[in-house]
Amino acid sequence: SVVVSVVFLAPMAEEVLFRGLLFGALQKWLSARSAILVTAALFALVHMQATYFIPLFWVGLLCGWARHKSGSLAVPMMIHVLNNGISLALIQFFPEAT
């Protein structure tokens, strides 16, 4: 269903890509801070929603920071799932606000 895809599958896949593969690769050449900034910017850009670039960038920063501090993908995955779940619920219950 759409809920499973948007709330669970997409965030998990995106975290593997951005905070797993990309963050890990960038950390070989950049500081953790720079790797977090680059992955957050790319994360926001990939969503191709100019209106939401800043909020997506902040979610990317939070997930990157969580990945760096925890050393795991589990924490950023939980943050991302929670973000998408809340966002989807708000869209469902308050469609006029979008």
C-alpha positions in Angstrom: 0.0 0.0 0.0 1.0 3.7 -0.3 1.3 4.0 3.5 3.8 1.1 3.7 5.8 2.5 0.8 5.8 6.2 2.0 6.2 5.6 5.7 8.5 2.5 5.8 10.0 1.3 2.5 11.1 4.7 1.0 12.7 6.0 4.3 14.6 2.8 4.8 15.9 2.7 1.2 16.8 6.4 1.3 18.7 6.0 4.6 20.7 3.1 3.2 21.6 5.3 0.2 22.2 8.7 1.8 23.4 7.9 5.4 24.8 4.5 4.6 26.5 4.4 1.2 27.0 8.1 0.4 27.8 9.2 4.0 30.3 6.4 4.4 32.0 7.1 1.1 32.2 10.9 1.7 33.6 10.4 5.2 36.7 8.9 3.6 37.5 12.4 2.0 35.5 14.9 4.1 35.0 15.7 7.7 31.8 14.3 9.3 30.3 17.8 9.3 30.9 18.2 5.6 29.6 14.7 4.8 26.4 15.5 6.8 26.0 18.8 4.9 26.5 17.3 1.5 24.2 14.3 2.1 21.5 16.6 3.6 21.7 18.9 0.5 21.5 15.9 -1.9 18.7 14.4 0.1 16.7 17.6 -0.2 17.5 18.1 -3.9 16.6 14.5 -4.9 13.0 15.1 -3.6 12.7 17.8 -6.3 10.3 19.9 -4.3 11.6 23.5 -4.1 9.0 24.6 -1.6 10.1 21.9 0.8 13.9 22.1 0.2 14.6 23.8 3.6 12.5 21.4 5.7 13.9 18.4 3.8 17.4 19.7 4.3 16.8 20.0 8.1 15.5 16.4 8.1 18.7 15.4 6.2 20.9 17.2 8.7 19.1 15.5 11.7 19.4 12.1 10.1 23.0 12.7 9.2 23.9 13.8 12.7 22.0 10.8 14.1 24.0 8.5 11.8 27.3 10.1 12.8 26.6 10.1 16.6 25.0 6.6 16.8 27.3 4.9 14.2 24.2 3.1 13.0 21.5 3.4 10.4 18.8 2.4 12.8 18.4 5.8 14.5 18.2 7.9 11.2 15.8 5.2 9.8 13.5 5.7 12.9 13.7 9.5 12.6 12.9 9.3 8.9 10.0 6.8 9.3 8.6 9.0 12.1 8.9 12.1 9.9 7.1 10.5 6.9 4.4 9.0 9.2 3.6 12.4 10.8 3.8 14.1 7.4 1.4 11.6 5.8 -1.0 11.8 8.7 -1.1 15.6 8.5 -1.8 15.5 4.8 -4.6 13.0 5.4 -6.2 14.9 8.2 -5.5 18.5 7.1 -5.4 18.4 3.3 -6.3 22.1 3.0 -3.0 23.0 4.7 -0.8 21.5 1.9 
